[in-house]
Amino acid sequence: MVRKLSTDPRSAGVRAGAGGEDGSRPRRAGDGKAPGPARRPFSASPQEKSMRSLFSLFFLAFLGIAALPTPASADPITVDGYAITYLPQQISATPTAFAYDWGDVDFHSQVWESGNDQQGWQVDLSIAILRGPRLSSAANVNSFWREYTKGDDQPWRPIPIRVHGKPGFRSGDRIVWLDQPGIAPTVNLDLTRFGAGELLPTARGLRQLPD
């Protein structure tokens, strides 16, 4: 469900947008069986020891691969024709979709929040697709974003970057880039809760769906 807003959610009041004591098996007393011949301790051959070590390495490698961050899901969340294929590992809440326009530019976003109604909500992650004719070049995207963020607590101080080879900018906790003339995706991540190293991978995980 998409929440349609007539204005920017920042000014519209939108909230911030799971045996024995030694551990051995106890014996039965008086089972009537005579003790058998003593068994020699098992000693593995060098070849067997080598095979065991190799198996252990493969097993540990598998565990390491399993612990690596994974894509968002097999059926990723989408936003305005784009698939979100990567999310920071700690984000698990279901996002809320928003749609609004500002300065002749349409915004469609997915927003992940944490908190509650009593103590308030805060935005953990926001991923949005901006569409509008004024976003015709990287320079125009930068100019629009400077205008859009005017008066914010964090001033817009862009550093040029590239996402999928496309020109864009990073400032603080946000990345915005020109994917194609008229379309500018943007990603905003709470760096106080998530590592700064998660911002660019999240941006790179946003991929346009085929027509």
C-alpha positions in Angstrom: 0.0 0.0 0.0 1.3 3.4 -1.0 0.6 6.4 1.2 -0.1 9.3 -1.1 1.1 12.7 0.2 0.3 16.1 -1.2 3.6 17.5 0.1 7.0 16.5 1.3 6.6 14.2 4.3 9.2 16.1 6.2 6.7 19.0 6.5 3.5 16.9 6.5 4.0 15.3 9.9 4.7 11.8 8.6 6.5 9.9 11.3 10.2 10.4 10.7 9.1 10.3 6.3 12.6 -12.2 16.0 23.6 -39.7 31.9 26.2 -39.4 34.5 27.4 -36.2 36.2 30.3 -36.1 33.8 27.9 -36.0 30.8 28.5 -39.7 29.9 25.7 -42.2 29.3 24.9 -44.0 32.7 25.7 -47.7 32.8 23.1 -50.3 33.8 24.3 -52.3 36.9 24.3 -56.1 36.8 23.8 -56.5 33.0 25.5 -59.9 33.3 27.9 -59.3 30.4 31.5 -60.2 30.9 34.0 -57.6 29.8 35.4 -58.2 26.4 39.0 -58.0 25.3 40.7 -54.6 25.6 40.5 -52.5 22.4 43.5 -50.7 21.0 43.1 -47.0 20.7 42.2 -45.9 17.2 45.0 -44.1 15.4 44.3 -42.5 12.0 46.7 -42.8 9.2 48.4 -39.6 7.8 46.1 -39.8 4.8 43.0 -40.0 6.9 44.2 -37.1 9.0 44.8 -35.1 5.9 41.3 -35.9 4.6 39.8 -34.9 7.9 41.6 -31.6 7.9 40.5 -30.9 4.3 36.9 -31.6 5.2 37.1 -29.3 8.2 38.5 -26.5 6.0 35.6 -26.9 3.5 33.1 -27.0 6.4 34.4 -23.8 8.0 34.5 -22.1 4.6 30.8 -23.0 4.1 30.0 -21.6 7.5 31.8 -18.4 6.6 30.0 -18.1 3.3 26.6 -18.6 5.1 27.4 -15.8 7.5 28.1 -13.2 4.8 25.4 -10.5 4.2 22.9 -11.7 1.7 20.7 -9.9 -0.8 17.4 -8.4 0.4 15.4 -11.5 -0.5 14.7 -13.9 -3.3 11.7 -11.7 -4.2 13.1 -8.2 -3.5 11.1 -5.2 -2.5 10.5 -2.8 -5.4 10.0 0.9 -5.7 8.8 2.7 -8.9 10.3 0.2 -11.3 13.5 -0.6 -9.4 14.3 -3.7 -7.3 16.0 -3.3 -3.9 18.5 -6.2 -4.0 20.6 -5.3 -1.0 19.8 -4.2 2.5 22.0 -3.7 5.6 22.0 -6.9 7.6 20.3 -5.4 10.7 17.3 -4.0 8.9 14.4 -6.4 9.1 11.2 -4.4 9.5 8.7 -4.1 6.7 9.0 -0.8 4.9 6.2 1.8 4.3 5.7 3.2 0.8 5.2 6.9 0.2 4.4 9.0 -2.9 4.5 12.8 -3.1 5.8 15.6 -5.3 8.0 18.6 -4.7 9.3 21.2 -7.1 7.8 19.5 -10.1 9.5 16.2 -9.2 7.7 13.0 -8.3 9.0 11.0 -5.3 8.2 7.3 -4.8 9.9 5.8 -1.8 10.2 2.8 0.6 11.0 3.8 4.1 12.2 1.6 7.0 11.5 2.9 10.5 12.1 1.8 14.0 10.4 2.9 17.2 6.9 3.0 18.5 4.0 5.5 18.8 4.8 6.2 22.4 8.5 7.0 22.1 8.4 8.2 18.5 9.7 6.8 15.2 13.0 7.4 13.4 14.0 6.6 9.8 16.6 3.8 9.5 16.7 3.7 5.7 14.9 5.5 2.9 15.2 4.6 -0.8 13.4 6.8 -3.3 13.1 7.2 -7.1 12.8 10.8 -8.3 11.3 11.5 -11.7 11.0 14.9 -13.4 12.1 16.7 -16.6 14.3 19.1 -14.5 16.5 16.1 -13.6 18.1 16.1 -17.0 21.7 16.1 -16.0 23.9 15.3 -13.0 24.5 19.1 -12.5 20.7 19.6 -12.5 20.2 16.8 -10.0 22.8 18.4 -7.7 21.1 21.8 -8.1 17.7 20.3 -7.3 19.0 18.5 -4.2 20.6 21.6 -2.9 17.3 23.4 -3.2 15.4 20.5 -1.7 17.6 20.2 1.4 17.9 24.0 2.0 17.3 24.6 5.7 18.0 21.0 6.7 20.1 20.3 9.8 22.7 18.6 7.6 23.8 21.0 4.8 24.2 19.5 1.3 28.0 19.1 0.7 28.2 16.9 -2.3 31.2 14.7 -3.2 31.1 13.3 -6.7 30.8 9.5 -6.9 29.6 6.9 -9.4 26.9 4.3 -9.0 26.8 1.6 -11.7 29.0 4.0 -13.7 26.5 6.8 -13.5 27.4 10.2 -12.1 26.1 11.1 -8.7 26.9 12.7 -5.3 27.4 11.7 -1.7 26.8 14.0 1.2 26.8 12.7 4.8 24.3 9.9 5.0 22.8 10.3 1.5 23.7 9.2 -2.1 21.8 10.5 -5.1 22.7 9.8 -8.8 21.4 10.3 -12.3 20.5 6.9 -13.6 19.1 8.3 -16.8 17.9 11.7 -17.8 14.8 12.5 -15.8 15.3 9.7 -13.2 17.4 10.1 -10.1 17.5 7.4 -7.4 18.5 8.3 -3.9 19.4 6.3 -0.7 19.5 7.7 2.8 20.9 5.6 5.7 21.1 6.3 9.5 24.8 6.2 10.0 24.5 6.4 13.7 22.9 2.9 13.7 24.5 1.3 10.6 28.0 1.4 9.4 29.0 4.0 6.8 30.2 1.2 4.7 26.7 0.0 4.1 25.5 3.1 2.2 27.2 2.5 -1.1 26.4 -1.2 -1.3 22.7 -0.4 -0.6 22.8 2.2 -3.5 24.5 -0.3 -5.8 21.8 -2.9 -4.9 19.1 -0.7 -6.5 18.5 -2.0 -10.0 16.0 -1.0 -12.7 13.5 -3.8 -13.5 13.2 -4.8 -17.2 10.3 -3.3 -19.1 
